[in-house]
Structures are given as C-alpha cells and as structure tokens.
Amino acid sequence: SRDRALGYFATRVREADPSWSAIFGHLHRRFGIAAVDATGRPLHVPPADERRPEIAAIYRRLWEPASSVRKEQIASLESFIDRMTANALHCDRIPLPDDWETILRHASNAGAYALTHAAVAGQWSIENGCRQRSELAGLQSAQVVFLERLGEQREKLVATHAAGNDIWIEALAMLHYLDAGDRIRPAWLDALLASQRPDGGWNKGGREDRSDPHPPALAIWVLTAQLQPDALP
C-alpha cells in the first residue's frame, strides 16, 4: 500500500539521492505528499549533504526556481539521459539543441530508461515554455504506446534486466505524467502491490533481495495518482 511505502522511507531510509528526491518534490507540489525519511527530514526538499553533487546541481531548479547552471555543466554530465533531462529542465535559460525532437524520438525508440526519461524531458520542455504541447503531441502519443508496452512486459523485464522492476514502475508513473493513467490496467496495480516487500519497499529487479528507494518513490507516485485523480491536470 502507499502508507507502507511511505513507512519504508520514514523508518529505513536515512540518505537522500537527487534522482528520487526530485520525485518527492513533484509529489509534494502536485498531490501534497509530505514524506519524511528516518531522520524526520522532509523528502520534498533538497538534502543538505548532497550525494552526486553534479546531478544535485541540475535538479536544484526543481526546488529553487532561481537556481541555474552553465551550459558546460550540462555538457559534462556522463550520461546521455542526464544531459537530456538537464537540457529540458533548464531550457528556458539554455536553448534546447536544434534537433531536440529527434533526440527525444531516438531515446523513446530505445526503450527502458531512455524512454521514461524522454517522456520526462519532453514534458519538462513543455512546462518550461520551450515547446508547445502541439509540437510534441505526436511524439507523446507514441511515448504512451511505448510505455504501455513496457507495462505489458513486467515479467520479461524483471527476468532479464537488473533494474527491470524499477523500469516497469517508472513506466507506470510516466503514463500518469503524460495524462494517460487510464492506460494502466487493474492487473498491473495488483502486480505492483503483490511485489511490495515486507519492509514496505520494492527492489530494483533481477535477483536483488533488498529494497531500493527509487522504485518505492515511483510506486508512491503511481498509487497516489490512482487515489487522487482529481489532483491530476
């Protein structure tokens, strides 16, 4: 359940990572979720002792609208996925690449984390006023289809990918983010709840026999969106 997942953070998690702290920022803004970690620190605010400072510098914009980065900081990020999402998050100050739609389409076609992060990046570029929704409508429609296919592939993902469970839950969250939560089938929600671990969390996938904070943060997003549909745009 969502309450058990929130309890996992409140009792088991003592360190924050910008990748899932950003999720809690969204959950707080959109749904009013005020999650805390085991030290009592609110998870919707950036941690004082930042892990992965190069990523934290990018995501700080989510909590501090005036926060900015240099173009060189984005270019220096090792991961293509991180560069893509960083470009979207700061696009109102640092212009998007000329081939932005092509970048998003190639990432979407690649599937897995590239797809889910392309969905985030496209939506951020709209929310930041750098693209009109009509400009990305075709791409987002294709992303919904791809995400729905990921939803259908849970057993295969978990069996073949070390982070298959995390990717699967992220796909469900992104369907909600693209206003396509009606594509989520009741059987998928049943599978999500059935895979919740005794401590209230979820593992990333594969043979990992412990909970990781990223998938339960995403699961809280999915379950909250189901419980509070009126909070969605």
Stockholm file with secondary structure:
# STOCKHOLM 1.0

chainA/1-233         SRDRALGYFATRVREADPSWSAIFGHLHRRFGIAAVDATGRPLHVPPADERRPEIAAIYRRLWEPASSVRKEQIASLESFIDRMTANALHCDRIPLPDDWETILRHASNAGAYALTHAAVAGQWSIENGCRQRSELAGLQSAQVVFLERLGEQREKLVATHAAGNDIWIEALAMLHYLDAGDRIRPAWLDALLASQRPDGGWNKGGREDRSDPHPPALAIWVLTAQLQPDALP
#=GR chainA/1-233 SS CHHHHHHHHHHHCCCCCHHHHHHHHHHHHHHCCCCBCTTSCBTTSCCSSCSSHHHHHHHGGGTCTTCCCCHHHHHTCSCHHHHHHHHHHTTTTSCCCTTHHHHHHHHHHHCHHHHHHHHHHHHHHHHTTSSCHHHHHHHHHHHHHHHHHHHHTHHHHHHHCTTHHHHHHHHHHHHHHTTCGGGSCHHHHHHHHHTCCTTSCCCCSTTCCSCCSHHHHHHHHHHHHHHCGGGCC
#=GC SS_cons         CHHHHHHHHHHHCCCCCHHHHHHHHHHHHHHCCCCBCTTSCBTTSCCSSCSSHHHHHHHGGGTCTTCCCCHHHHHTCSCHHHHHHHHHHTTTTSCCCTTHHHHHHHHHHHCHHHHHHHHHHHHHHHHTTSSCHHHHHHHHHHHHHHHHHHHHTHHHHHHHCTTHHHHHHHHHHHHHHTTCGGGSCHHHHHHHHHTCCTTSCCCCSTTCCSCCSHHHHHHHHHHHHHHCGGGCC
//
